[in-house]
Amino acid sequence: MVHEKTTEKFFAHGIERYGTFHGNYLNFGLWEKGITDYVKAAENMIYRVGSKVELNKKSNLLDVACGMGAQDLFMIKTFKCKKITAVDLTTKHVTLAKERNTSSDVTYQVGNACDLPFKKETFTHVTGIEGPVNFITREEFFQEAYRVLKHNGRLGISDFTLKRTPKNKLEVLFLKFCIRLWHIPWDNADTKETYKQKLEQTGFTNVDIEDVSEYAYPGYYNEQAKPETRKALNRIRGPVIGRISFFIDWITDLLYRKGLIGYILVSAEKK
């Protein structure tokens, strides 16, 4: 549990001071169609994942790595899901999500996506917005998602990948440094090809992987670099951690511009 504990500490730091900043969303956002507002970009990301797996009024959805729960309230409102069960490893996230929950059709609980406390064939859909890259391992999450999905159930994910393998030792060094800063297990350093292969080896079919890197990284970095955003994050996380967080964002943007990392939207089906 060492990885889980350090990851929880990383993402929980300062959350109690978050307030309503960024609408309580934590994803990179999908800055398509001229979107310049962060909340709209974040909701566009969630909408694209939900649409990709055809969430609807009959959906019994499991949402893993739900953060502070704003995405689940958006999905229940937008797609009219029958029920959403949302889990997150970070206790502070779940506590805030419960406090701010405005829907009786959404429930939040602390849980490990690689060891889900649900019976097999429970859900029609499973979603994971950016969280799977931090799971130890992402492949174990695929197996758990497959187990709890009903037949013809759908898996929808937004996630980070390698665009290509590093060309030299310096690129390897930068990549490993960035991965370590984000608390990402090295086993999760997949390309689109190995990502799809792992899903298919788990049993998923109709795997579709859409590269949306150009609509994720630049918009996210520009948002994080705004003086008002940096000021807010320094207040939330403290000036030292706030500056370290921006340095992590800068390294991430550098690797994107070097063509090393990508961002994908994924859908897959359990037959």
C-alpha positions in Angstrom: 0.0 0.0 0.0 3.0 2.3 -0.1 2.2 3.6 -3.6 -1.5 4.1 -2.7 -0.6 6.1 0.5 1.9 8.4 -1.2 -0.5 8.9 -4.1 -3.3 9.8 -1.8 -1.1 12.3 0.1 0.0 13.9 -3.2 -3.6 14.5 -4.5 -5.1 15.3 -1.1 -2.6 18.1 -0.2 -4.6 21.3 0.5 -7.9 19.9 -0.7 -9.6 21.3 2.5 -8.8 24.8 1.2 -10.1 24.1 -2.4 -13.5 25.8 -1.9 -15.2 26.2 -5.2 -12.0 26.7 -7.2 -12.2 25.4 -10.8 -15.7 24.0 -10.0 -14.1 21.2 -8.0 -12.9 19.6 -11.2 -9.4 18.1 -11.4 -9.0 16.9 -15.0 -6.9 18.5 -17.7 -9.9 19.6 -19.7 -10.6 19.2 -23.4 -10.2 22.6 -25.0 -12.1 21.9 -28.2 -14.3 24.3 -30.3 -12.7 27.5 -29.0 -13.3 26.7 -25.3 -11.3 29.0 -23.1 -12.9 28.5 -19.7 -11.5 25.8 -17.5 -14.9 24.5 -16.1 -16.3 24.3 -19.6 -13.2 22.4 -20.8 -13.4 20.0 -17.8 -17.0 19.3 -18.4 -16.4 18.8 -22.1 -13.9 16.1 -21.2 -16.4 14.3 -19.1 -19.1 14.7 -21.7 -16.9 13.3 -24.4 -16.1 10.2 -22.3 -19.8 9.7 -21.4 -20.9 10.1 -25.0 -18.2 7.7 -26.2 -19.7 4.9 -24.0 -23.3 6.0 -24.6 -24.3 6.7 -21.0 -28.1 6.9 -20.7 -31.1 6.8 -18.4 -30.7 3.1 -17.9 -27.0 3.3 -16.9 -25.8 1.9 -13.6 -22.4 3.6 -13.6 -19.3 3.0 -11.6 -17.0 6.0 -11.7 -13.5 5.4 -10.3 -11.1 8.1 -9.2 -14.1 10.5 -8.9 -12.1 13.3 -7.2 -14.4 15.7 -5.3 -17.4 14.3 -7.1 -18.3 17.2 -9.4 -17.9 15.0 -12.5 -20.6 12.6 -11.2 -23.1 15.4 -10.6 -22.4 16.6 -14.1 -22.9 13.1 -15.5 -26.2 12.4 -13.6 -27.5 15.8 -14.9 -26.3 15.4 -18.4 -26.9 11.7 -19.2 -29.8 11.1 -16.7 -28.1 7.9 -15.4 -30.2 5.6 -13.3 -27.5 5.4 -10.6 -23.9 6.4 -10.2 -21.5 4.8 -7.6 -18.4 6.9 -7.3 -15.2 5.7 -5.6 -11.9 7.4 -4.9 -8.8 6.4 -3.0 -8.4 9.8 -1.4 -10.5 10.1 1.8 -10.6 13.9 1.7 -12.0 13.8 -1.8 -14.8 11.5 -0.8 -15.6 13.5 2.4 -16.0 16.7 0.3 -18.0 14.9 -2.4 -20.5 13.6 0.2 -20.8 17.1 1.7 -21.6 18.7 -1.7 -23.7 15.9 -3.1 -27.1 17.2 -4.4 -28.4 14.0 -5.9 -29.8 10.9 -4.2 -28.9 8.9 -7.3 -25.1 9.4 -6.7 -23.2 7.7 -3.9 -19.6 8.2 -2.9 -17.2 5.9 -1.1 -13.5 5.4 -0.5 -12.3 2.5 -2.6 -9.3 1.1 -4.5 -10.1 0.7 -8.2 -7.7 -2.3 -8.4 -9.6 -4.1 -5.6 -13.2 -3.1 -6.0 -15.7 -4.1 -3.3 -18.5 -5.1 -5.7 -19.8 -8.4 -7.0 -19.2 -9.4 -10.6 -21.5 -8.2 -13.3 -22.9 -5.3 -11.2 -22.6 -2.3 -13.5 -23.6 -1.4 -17.1 -20.7 1.2 -17.4 -17.4 1.9 -15.8 -15.6 5.3 -16.2 -12.2 6.6 -15.2 -11.3 10.2 -15.7 -7.5 10.4 -15.7 -7.1 8.2 -12.5 -6.1 4.9 -14.2 -2.6 6.2 -15.0 -1.9 6.3 -11.2 -3.3 2.9 -10.4 -0.9 0.1 -9.5 -1.4 -1.2 -12.0 -3.7 0.1 -14.7 -3.9 -3.5 -16.1 -5.2 -4.7 -12.7 -7.9 -2.0 -12.9 -8.8 -3.3 -16.4 -9.3 -6.8 -14.9 -11.5 -5.4 -12.1 -13.5 -3.3 -14.5 -14.1 -6.3 -16.6 -15.2 -8.3 -13.6 -17.8 -5.9 -12.3 -19.2 -5.0 -15.8 -22.3 -6.8 -17.0 -22.3 -8.5 -20.4 -22.3 -5.8 -23.1 -21.1 -3.3 -20.5 -18.9 -0.4 -21.6 -15.7 1.0 -20.2 -14.8 4.7 -20.8 -11.5 6.4 -19.9 -9.6 9.5 -20.4 -5.9 8.8 -19.8 -2.2 9.6 -20.5 0.1 7.6 -22.7 3.4 7.6 -24.4 3.3 9.0 -28.0 6.6 7.2 -28.7 9.5 5.5 -27.0 12.3 7.8 -25.9 15.1 8.4 -28.4 18.0 8.7 -26.0 19.1 8.6 -22.4 18.2 12.2 -21.8 14.6 11.6 -22.9 14.4 8.5 -20.7 15.6 10.6 -17.8 13.1 13.4 -18.3 10.3 10.9 -18.8 11.1 8.9 -15.7 11.5 12.1 -13.7 8.0 13.3 -14.8 6.4 10.0 -14.1 7.9 9.9 -10.6 6.7 13.5 -9.9 3.1 12.5 -10.9 3.3 9.2 -8.8 2.8 7.0 -11.9 4.0 3.4 -11.8 6.5 2.7 -14.6 4.3 -0.3 -15.6 1.7 2.2 -16.8 4.0 3.8 -19.3 2.0 2.5 -22.3 1.8 3.5 -25.9 -1.6 3.5 -27.6 -0.6 0.1 -29.0 0.3 -1.6 -25.7 -2.7 0.1 -24.0 -5.1 -1.5 -26.6 -3.3 -4.8 -26.2 -3.7 -4.9 -22.5 -7.5 -4.1 -22.8 -7.9 -6.9 -25.4 -5.9 -9.4 -23.3 -8.2 -8.7 -20.4 -11.1 -9.6 -22.7 -12.5 -6.3 -23.9 -13.6 -6.0 -27.5 -14.4 -3.0 -29.8 -11.5 -1.1 -28.3 -11.4 2.5 -29.6 -8.6 4.9 -28.7 -8.8 8.5 -29.8 -5.8 10.7 -29.5 -6.9 14.2 -28.3 -3.5 15.4 -27.0 -3.6 18.7 -28.9 -6.9 19.6 -27.1 -5.7 18.6 -23.6 -2.1 19.6 -22.8 -1.8 23.2 -24.3 -5.1 24.4 -22.8 -4.3 22.8 -19.4 -0.8 24.3 -19.2 -2.0 27.8 -20.3 -4.7 27.6 -17.6 -2.2 26.6 -14.9 0.2 29.4 -16.0 -2.3 32.2 -15.5 -1.3 34.5 -12.6 -4.8 34.1 -11.0 -4.6 30.3 -11.2 -1.1 30.2 -9.7 -2.2 32.6 -6.9 -5.2 30.4 -6.1 -3.1 27.2 -6.1 -0.5 28.7 -3.9 -3.2 29.6 -1.4 -4.7 26.1 -1.6 -1.4 24.1 -1.5 0.9 26.5 0.1 3.6 28.6 -1.7 6.2 25.8 -1.7 4.0 23.0 -3.0 2.3 25.4 -5.3 5.5 26.2 -7.0 6.5 22.6 -7.2 3.1 21.8 -8.7 3.7 24.4 -11.4 7.1 23.0 -12.1 5.5 19.5 -12.6 3.1 21.1 -15.1 6.0 22.7 -16.9 7.9 19.4 -17.2 4.7 17.7 -18.4 4.1 20.4 -21.1 7.8 20.1 -22.2 7.4 16.3 -22.7 4.2 16.9 -24.7 5.9 19.5 -27.0 8.7 17.0 -27.5 6.2 14.5 -28.8 6.8 12.0 -25.9 3.5 11.9 -24.2 -0.1 11.9 -25.3 -3.7 12.1 -24.1 -6.4 9.6 -25.1 -10.1 8.9 -24.9 -10.9 5.2 -24.7 -14.0 3.1 -25.0 -14.2 -0.7 -24.8 -16.9 -3.3 -24.5 -17.4 -6.5 -22.5 -19.2 -9.1 -24.7 
